[in-house]
Amino acid sequence: MSKLNESIIQKKPQKKRARFRHLQLILVVLLVFGIGGFTAFRYLFPHEQDFILNYYTYAEVSTRDFAISVSANGTVIPERQETLRSQANASVTLLAVAEGDDVETGQLLAELTSTELSSRHASARRRVEQAEQDLERLGYDHESEQEASERSIAQQEQKVVELERDVTLKQELYQFGGLARRELERAEQDLADAEDTLLRLVRQYDEALRRQDVAWQRAEDSLAEELAALQDLDAEMKALFVYAPFSGRIVELNVSEGVQVNNGAAVLTVATVDDPLVRVQLDADVIDLIRVGHEADIRTSFASYPGTVTYIAPRAVDVGGTPVVETHLRFASNVADLRPASAVSIELEVDRRADSPFLPRGAYLSSGEQMFVYVLRDDLAIRQDVRYGMVGSSAVEIVSGLLPGDRVITSSYDEFRHRTEVRVNLEGGRRQ
């Protein structure tokens, strides 16, 4: 074997030993970094087992009835409300009430004065007086004319009677030859003329009576028209005195003494205060759960009153894209202290679930995103998914995930919500 081959054979083990040393160096470096990283992780990121919840509140799942209710906002509406308006262009000369005053039916509330209406009323009264005088004068004239005609007729009738006697006498004389034919004929002609005159006087009298009737009727019609116009103005003048149409309360005053108001302008508004109703708009999809006579709770900011549904509209209307049904409620007792147009809320119970598990409300609802709770098991709090039902003002219904008797942390979860279980200090818990 040549020397060159021997040299090659001798160098091969040296290359293997160099590679092994490099591998050892790499392993040492990795081990050092691994130990360093583990140490840093251990000190910078504490283990879950190191967290202990020292202060918290908890509650035990119990059972109670949950009412399924329909809520809405409403408005107090008086049984009767009326805005009294000026009946003419006028000025307010007297204001006998103030806003908030209680009034009785027929009580004087305000007095207005209209110069233009007063002038028209005075003119109308003068026209009525003139028409009455004309009618009275016409009556005197007719009476005088009738008396003169009746005297003329009576005189003519007497003349006819006398001429009839004269003709009768002359006819007898003529028969005995004591009177000429000419004298008899003259007497008969005088009688015929007198009878014609009587007939003419009677016809004139009848025509005069008819004319008088027409003139009298015309005068009476004129007087009636003037009286009607005066009565209308009397009503308008009377309307300037504003009286309470019913017993109630002054809820709005639109004028003050001395101001000028236009015809039709609002003077004041009076409303009843006893037995008001509440008007609400209920969603059409829940209205089938409610009936007339349904009991309800009517609430203000400071009080609660029992009430009853008295009216449900037969059809829905669209309000802001939502179909709603107008519904009226009555208070069960007198609520005269409630102001008209006051805002109230109503709640109607439409169903009830008995013996449902529940928890009191607490910070756990929001911090647990209403999806999970932490249930106490000895010294551990274990995360548990949960599903809620009805959420009331003080209690939350549990639909699934918990059983009566389970103890649940009700304080905030913000500090440990990322953990599936938490060690707790049993002495740091306080029952809610």
C-alpha positions as CSV (number, residue, x, y, z in Angstrom):
1,M,0.0,0.0,0.0
2,S,1.4,3.3,-0.9
3,K,2.1,6.1,1.6
4,L,-0.6,8.3,0.1
5,N,-3.3,5.8,0.9
6,E,-2.0,5.4,4.4
7,S,-2.2,9.1,4.9
8,I,-5.8,9.2,3.8
9,I,-6.7,6.4,6.1
10,Q,-5.1,8.2,9.1
11,K,-7.1,11.5,8.5
12,K,-10.6,10.0,8.3
13,P,-11.1,9.5,12.1
14,Q,-10.1,13.1,12.8
15,K,-13.0,14.5,10.7
16,K,-15.5,12.4,12.6
17,R,-14.3,13.6,15.9
18,A,-14.6,17.3,14.7
19,R,-18.2,16.8,13.7
20,F,-19.0,15.2,17.0
21,R,-17.5,18.2,18.9
22,H,-19.7,20.6,16.8
23,L,-22.8,18.6,17.6
24,Q,-22.0,18.7,21.3
25,L,-21.5,22.4,21.1
26,I,-24.9,22.9,19.4
27,L,-26.7,20.8,22.0
28,V,-25.0,22.7,24.8
29,V,-26.2,26.0,23.3
30,L,-29.8,24.7,22.9
31,L,-29.8,23.5,26.4
32,V,-28.6,26.8,27.8
33,F,-31.3,28.7,25.8
34,G,-34.0,26.3,26.8
35,I,-33.1,26.6,30.5
36,G,-33.0,30.4,30.2
37,G,-36.4,30.5,28.4
38,F,-38.0,28.2,30.9
39,T,-36.7,30.2,33.7
40,A,-37.9,33.5,32.2
41,F,-41.3,32.0,31.4
42,R,-41.6,30.7,35.0
43,Y,-40.9,34.1,36.5
44,L,-42.7,36.3,34.0
45,F,-45.8,34.2,33.5
46,P,-47.1,32.8,36.8
47,H,-48.9,29.5,36.8
48,E,-52.7,29.4,37.0
49,Q,-52.4,27.4,40.3
50,D,-50.6,30.4,41.8
51,F,-53.9,32.7,41.5
52,I,-56.2,32.6,44.5
53,L,-59.5,34.5,44.7
54,N,-59.5,36.0,48.1
55,Y,-62.6,38.3,48.1
56,Y,-65.9,37.5,46.3
57,T,-69.6,37.3,46.8
58,Y,-71.7,34.2,46.0
59,A,-75.3,33.1,46.0
60,E,-77.1,29.9,46.0
61,V,-79.4,28.9,43.2
62,S,-83.0,29.0,44.5
63,T,-86.5,28.7,42.9
64,R,-89.3,31.2,42.4
65,D,-92.1,32.1,40.1
66,F,-91.3,34.2,37.1
67,A,-94.1,36.3,35.5
68,I,-94.1,36.7,31.7
69,S,-95.2,40.3,31.2
70,V,-95.7,42.9,28.4
71,S,-94.4,46.4,29.1
72,A,-95.0,49.7,27.3
73,N,-94.9,53.4,27.9
74,G,-98.1,55.4,28.0
75,T,-99.7,58.7,28.6
76,V,-102.4,59.8,31.1
77,I,-105.4,61.1,29.2
78,P,-108.2,63.0,31.0
79,E,-111.7,61.6,30.6
80,R,-112.7,65.0,29.1
81,Q,-110.6,67.9,28.0
82,E,-111.7,71.1,26.2
83,T,-109.9,74.1,24.9
84,L,-112.1,77.2,25.2
85,R,-111.5,79.8,22.4
86,S,-112.4,83.4,21.8
87,Q,-115.5,83.8,19.7
88,A,-114.4,87.2,18.3
89,N,-111.5,89.6,18.0
90,A,-111.5,90.9,21.5
91,S,-109.5,91.9,24.6
92,V,-109.2,90.0,27.9
93,T,-110.8,92.3,30.5
94,L,-111.0,89.7,33.3
95,L,-109.1,86.5,34.1
96,A,-110.6,84.8,37.1
97,V,-108.4,81.7,37.3
98,A,-104.8,80.5,37.1
99,E,-103.2,77.4,35.8
100,G,-103.7,74.5,38.2
101,D,-107.0,75.9,39.7
102,D,-109.8,73.4,40.2
103,V,-113.1,74.8,38.8
104,E,-116.8,73.8,39.0
105,T,-119.3,73.6,36.2
106,G,-120.6,77.0,35.2
107,Q,-117.9,79.0,37.0
108,L,-116.8,82.2,35.3
109,L,-113.3,81.8,34.1
110,A,-112.6,84.8,31.9
111,E,-114.4,87.8,30.4
112,L,-113.6,89.3,27.0
113,T,-114.7,92.5,25.3
114,S,-115.1,93.2,21.6
115,T,-115.6,96.8,20.5
116,E,-116.7,95.7,17.0
117,L,-119.2,93.2,18.4
118,S,-120.6,95.7,20.9
119,S,-121.2,98.2,18.1
120,R,-123.0,95.6,15.9
121,H,-125.1,94.5,18.9
122,A,-126.2,98.1,19.6
123,S,-127.1,98.6,15.9
124,A,-129.1,95.4,15.9
125,R,-130.9,96.4,19.1
126,R,-131.9,99.8,17.5
127,R,-133.1,98.0,14.4
128,V,-135.3,95.8,16.5
129,E,-136.7,98.8,18.3
130,Q,-137.5,100.5,15.0
131,A,-139.1,97.3,13.6
132,E,-141.3,97.1,16.8
133,Q,-142.3,100.7,16.4
134,D,-143.1,100.2,12.7
135,L,-145.3,97.2,13.6
136,E,-147.1,99.1,16.3
137,R,-147.7,102.1,14.1
138,L,-149.0,99.8,11.3
139,G,-151.4,98.3,13.8
140,Y,-152.8,101.7,14.7
141,D,-153.1,102.6,11.0
142,H,-154.9,99.4,10.2
143,E,-157.2,99.7,13.1
144,S,-158.1,103.3,12.1
145,E,-158.7,102.3,8.4
146,Q,-160.8,99.4,9.4
147,E,-162.9,101.5,11.7
148,A,-163.5,104.1,9.0
149,S,-164.4,101.4,6.4
150,E,-166.8,99.7,8.9
151,R,-168.5,103.0,9.6
152,S,-169.0,103.7,5.9
153,I,-170.4,100.2,5.4
154,A,-172.7,100.5,8.3
155,Q,-173.9,103.9,7.1
156,Q,-174.5,102.5,3.6
157,E,-176.3,99.5,5.0
158,Q,-178.6,101.9,6.9
159,K,-179.2,103.9,3.8
160,V,-180.1,100.8,1.8
161,V,-182.6,99.8,4.5
162,E,-184.2,103.2,4.4
163,L,-184.4,103.1,0.6
164,E,-185.9,99.7,0.7
165,R,-188.6,101.0,3.0
166,D,-189.2,104.0,0.7
167,V,-189.5,101.8,-2.4
168,T,-191.9,99.5,-0.5
169,L,-194.1,102.5,0.4
170,K,-194.0,104.0,-3.0
171,Q,-194.9,100.6,-4.6
172,E,-198.0,100.6,-2.4
173,L,-198.9,104.1,-3.3
174,Y,-198.3,103.4,-7.0
175,Q,-200.7,100.5,-6.8
176,F,-203.4,102.7,-5.4
177,G,-202.7,105.4,-8.0
178,G,-201.4,107.8,-5.4
179,L,-197.9,108.0,-7.0
180,A,-196.7,108.5,-10.5
181,R,-194.6,105.8,-12.3
182,R,-191.7,108.1,-12.6
183,E,-191.4,108.6,-8.8
184,L,-191.4,104.8,-8.2
185,E,-188.7,104.2,-10.8
186,R,-186.6,107.0,-9.3
187,A,-186.9,105.4,-5.9
188,E,-186.0,102.0,-7.2
189,Q,-182.9,103.4,-9.0
190,D,-181.8,105.1,-5.8
191,L,-182.0,101.8,-4.0
192,A,-180.1,100.0,-6.7
193,D,-177.4,102.7,-6.6
194,A,-177.2,102.4,-2.8
195,E,-176.8,98.6,-3.0
196,D,-174.0,98.9,-5.6
197,T,-172.3,101.4,-3.4
198,L,-172.6,99.0,-0.4
199,L,-171.1,96.1,-2.5
200,R,-168.2,98.4,-3.6
201,L,-167.5,99.4,0.0
202,V,-167.5,95.8,1.2
203,R,-165.1,94.8,-1.7
204,Q,-162.8,97.7,-0.8
205,Y,-163.0,96.7,2.9
206,D,-162.0,93.1,2.0
207,E,-159.2,94.3,-0.2
208,A,-158.0,96.6,2.5
209,L,-158.0,93.7,5.0
210,R,-155.9,91.6,2.6
211,R,-153.4,94.5,2.1
212,Q,-153.2,95.0,5.8
213,D,-152.5,91.3,6.3
214,V,-149.7,91.3,3.8
215,A,-148.2,94.5,5.2
216,W,-148.6,93.1,8.7
217,Q,-146.9,89.8,7.8
218,R,-144.1,91.7,6.1
219,A,-143.6,93.9,9.2
220,E,-143.6,90.8,11.5
221,D,-141.1,89.0,9.2
222,S,-138.8,92.0,9.3
223,L,-139.1,92.2,13.1
224,A,-138.4,88.4,13.4
225,E,-135.3,88.8,11.2
226,E,-134.0,91.7,13.3
227,L,-134.8,89.7,16.5
228,A,-133.0,86.6,15.2
229,A,-129.9,88.8,14.3
230,L,-130.0,90.3,17.7
231,Q,-130.3,86.9,19.4
232,D,-127.3,85.7,17.4
233,L,-125.3,88.7,18.6
234,D,-126.6,88.2,22.1
235,A,-125.2,84.6,21.9
236,E,-121.9,86.0,20.6
237,M,-121.8,88.6,23.4
238,K,-122.6,85.9,25.9
239,A,-119.8,83.8,24.5
240,L,-117.3,86.5,25.5
241,F,-118.0,85.4,29.0
242,V,-116.0,82.1,29.4
243,Y,-117.6,79.6,31.8
244,A,-116.4,76.2,32.9
245,P,-118.2,73.6,30.8
246,F,-117.6,70.9,33.4
247,S,-115.9,70.4,36.8
248,G,-112.1,70.0,36.4
249,R,-108.8,71.7,36.5
250,I,-107.2,74.5,34.4
251,V,-104.3,72.7,32.7
252,E,-103.3,75.5,30.3
253,L,-103.7,79.2,30.3
254,N,-103.0,80.9,27.0
255,V,-103.8,84.6,27.7
256,S,-103.4,87.3,30.4
257,E,-105.5,90.3,31.3
258,G,-105.3,93.2,28.8
259,V,-104.1,91.2,25.8
260,Q,-105.8,91.2,22.5
261,V,-106.9,87.9,21.0
262,N,-108.1,86.9,17.6
263,N,-111.3,85.1,16.8
264,G,-110.7,81.4,17.4
265,A,-107.6,81.9,19.6
266,A,-107.2,79.6,22.5
267,V,-108.0,81.2,25.9
268,L,-107.5,78.3,28.3
269,T,-107.9,74.5,28.5
270,V,-109.8,72.7,31.2
271,A,-109.6,69.0,31.8
272,T,-111.2,66.5,34.2
273,V,-108.9,65.0,36.9
274,D,-111.0,62.2,38.1
275,D,-110.9,58.8,36.5
276,P,-108.4,59.4,33.7
277,L,-107.4,56.7,31.3
278,V,-103.9,55.6,30.1
279,R,-103.3,55.3,26.4
280,V,-100.5,53.0,25.2
281,Q,-99.4,51.6,21.9
282,L,-98.7,47.8,22.2
283,D,-96.9,45.8,19.6
284,A,-99.4,43.9,17.4
285,D,-97.5,40.6,17.9
286,V,-98.4,40.5,21.6
287,I,-101.9,42.0,21.5
288,D,-103.5,38.5,21.2
289,L,-102.2,37.8,24.7
290,I,-104.3,40.6,26.2
291,R,-108.0,40.9,26.7
292,V,-110.3,43.7,28.0
293,G,-110.5,43.3,31.7
294,H,-106.8,42.3,31.9
295,E,-105.2,43.6,35.1
296,A,-102.2,45.7,34.8
297,D,-99.6,47.6,36.9
298,I,-99.4,51.4,36.0
299,R,-96.3,53.1,37.3
300,T,-95.0,56.6,37.6
301,S,-91.5,57.6,38.7
302,F,-92.6,57.5,42.4
303,A,-95.8,55.3,42.6
304,S,-97.5,52.3,41.3
305,Y,-101.3,51.9,40.7
306,P,-103.4,48.9,39.8
307,G,-105.3,49.2,36.6
308,T,-107.5,47.4,34.0
309,V,-107.5,47.2,30.3
310,T,-110.7,48.8,29.0
311,Y,-110.3,49.1,25.3
312,I,-108.2,47.4,22.5
313,A,-108.4,49.0,19.0
314,P,-109.8,46.6,16.4
315,R,-106.9,47.3,14.0
316,A,-103.2,48.0,14.0
317,V,-101.6,51.1,12.6
318,D,-98.0,51.6,11.4
319,V,-95.8,53.7,13.7
320,G,-92.2,54.1,12.6
321,G,-92.4,50.8,10.6
322,T,-93.8,48.8,13.5
323,P,-97.5,47.8,13.7
324,V,-99.0,48.8,17.0
325,V,-102.5,48.6,18.5
326,E,-103.9,51.5,20.6
327,T,-104.9,50.2,24.0
328,H,-106.6,52.1,26.9
329,L,-106.4,51.3,30.6
330,R,-108.3,52.6,33.6
331,F,-107.0,53.1,37.2
332,A,-108.7,50.9,39.8
333,S,-109.0,53.9,42.2
334,N,-109.1,57.7,42.0
335,V,-105.8,59.3,41.0
336,A,-106.6,63.0,41.0
337,D,-103.0,63.8,41.8
338,L,-101.8,62.6,38.3
339,R,-101.5,65.5,35.8
340,P,-103.0,65.1,32.4
341,A,-100.4,64.1,29.7
342,S,-98.1,62.6,32.4
343,A,-95.9,59.8,31.2
344,V,-96.4,56.4,32.8
345,S,-95.3,52.8,32.1
346,I,-97.5,49.8,32.2
347,E,-96.8,46.1,32.8
348,L,-99.3,43.4,32.1
349,E,-98.7,39.8,33.2
350,V,-99.6,37.4,30.4
351,D,-98.2,34.1,31.8
352,R,-96.3,32.7,34.8
353,R,-93.5,30.0,35.1
354,A,-93.6,28.4,38.5
355,D,-90.6,27.2,40.5
356,S,-87.9,28.3,38.1
357,P,-84.2,28.3,39.2
358,F,-82.8,31.8,39.6
359,L,-79.9,33.9,40.8
360,P,-79.9,37.4,42.1
361,R,-78.6,40.0,39.7
362,G,-74.9,40.9,40.0
363,A,-71.7,41.9,38.3
364,Y,-71.3,38.3,37.0
365,L,-73.9,39.0,34.3
366,S,-71.9,41.5,32.3
367,S,-68.4,40.1,33.2
368,G,-69.6,36.6,32.2
369,E,-71.1,38.0,29.0
370,Q,-74.4,36.3,30.2
371,M,-72.8,33.0,28.9
372,F,-71.0,31.4,31.8
373,V,-70.7,31.4,35.6
374,Y,-68.2,30.1,38.2
375,V,-69.7,27.4,40.4
376,L,-68.1,26.8,43.8
377,R,-66.8,23.2,44.4
378,D,-65.0,23.1,47.8
379,D,-62.0,25.5,47.3
380,L,-62.4,25.6,43.5
381,A,-64.6,27.8,41.3
382,I,-65.3,25.9,38.1
383,R,-66.4,27.7,34.9
384,Q,-69.8,26.5,33.8
385,D,-71.8,27.5,30.7
386,V,-75.3,28.7,31.5
387,R,-78.4,29.9,29.7
388,Y,-80.6,32.6,31.2
389,G,-84.3,33.2,30.7
390,M,-86.2,36.2,32.0
391,V,-84.0,39.0,33.5
392,G,-85.9,41.0,36.1
393,S,-85.0,44.0,38.2
394,S,-83.6,41.8,41.0
395,A,-83.5,38.2,39.8
396,V,-82.3,36.2,36.7
397,E,-84.1,33.0,35.6
398,I,-81.8,30.0,34.9
399,V,-82.9,28.0,32.0
400,S,-80.1,25.5,31.9
401,G,-76.6,24.9,33.3
402,L,-77.3,25.2,37.0
403,L,-79.5,23.3,39.6
404,P,-81.1,24.5,42.8
405,G,-78.5,24.4,45.6
406,D,-75.5,25.3,43.3
407,R,-73.4,28.1,44.8
408,V,-72.3,30.6,42.2
409,I,-69.8,33.5,42.4
410,T,-71.9,36.7,41.8
411,S,-69.1,39.3,41.9
412,S,-67.1,40.4,38.8
413,Y,-65.2,37.8,36.7
414,D,-63.0,40.4,35.0
415,E,-59.9,39.3,37.0
416,F,-60.0,35.6,36.0
417,R,-62.5,35.2,33.2
418,H,-59.9,33.6,31.0
419,R,-59.5,30.6,33.4
420,T,-61.6,27.4,33.4
421,E,-61.1,27.0,37.2
422,V,-60.0,29.3,40.0
423,R,-58.7,28.4,43.5
424,V,-60.7,30.4,46.1
425,N,-60.2,31.4,49.7
426,L,-63.2,29.9,51.5
427,E,-62.9,32.5,54.2
428,G,-63.0,35.4,51.7
429,G,-66.5,34.7,50.4
430,R,-69.6,36.7,51.4
431,R,-73.1,35.5,50.7
432,Q,-75.2,37.9,48.6
